[in-house]
Amino acid sequence: MALTLRAVCGLTTLQIASAYLVREATMAQRISRAKRTVAGVRFDAPGDIATVLRVLYLVFNEGYSGNVDLAAEAIHLTRHLAAAVDHPEVRGLLALMSLHHARRAARTDDGGRLVPLAQQDRIRWDTRGIIEGMAILQPALVRDRLGEYQAQAAITALHADAQTAEDTDWPQIVQWYDELVRHTDSPVALLNRAVAVGEADGPRAGLAALEELDPSLPRYTAAREYLQEKSGDVEQAARLYAEAARLAPNLAEHDHTILQPARLNAAGHEGHS
């Protein structure tokens, strides 16, 4: 997958390392090993569909982050794959990409600053893209061959279907995260599930779920500070926001997170006045 991202899609070694959550030097070694592995291999047989989907998903995520404009190209490639291969997970990935891409215009404000999902102006979401994503997803789910991309798309569809953040069906999102964890056992899915539990059952329940996870996970601190703030522990949340800013994986998240302690302190002063 790493070699494909480098040789076919043109991502840099650093960008690929960021997608895999490893150091650049580690990824450079992996790519070198991959080159040696495929040396002399003939590419005249069908590829593994799971590997193809993973590559497309990573390309989309890299483009969606704004570092490289590849999201639209990943959707274009996945459309071609869906037309050529009758597989529910291919449709699940295409639906997931379409639903995420439909929210892209609202992810940043006019100054380029990150806007969290709950605060996004939903009027700016692409309604046509959301309808298309849901229309792609539904026939795949009916086939009852659930996989990780269909589960992720179902979660994203529930967010897209909510007219406001308060209307979000968090209990059902938790159920879909349970499905996702069963299919992937991904620590990132478990982290997101803990936040969803915090929304569905209260922040203390979310913090309890978070306690079972490895604190070194990417965005663990960001999840903890969010739940601490929801629980009313503003002082602890402010400390965690500062740490989360230091650990942020990109500039947009850093710039958003670094402003939060000041916001909390200002809110605290207003509460005392």
BELWOQUI-V833763 format. One record per helix or strand of 2 or more residues. SS is the DSSP state (A for helix, B for strand). FROM is the first residue (numbers start at 1). TO is the last residue. If there is no record, write none. Layout:
BEGIN
ss;from;to
SS;FROM;TO
SS;FROM;TO
END
This chain:
BEGIN
ss;from;to
A;2;7
A;13;20
A;24;38
A;49;64
A;71;84
A;88;101
A;104;106
A;117;119
A;122;124
A;127;142
A;148;161
A;165;167
A;170;184
A;187;201
A;203;211
A;220;231
A;234;247
A;251;258
A;260;272
END
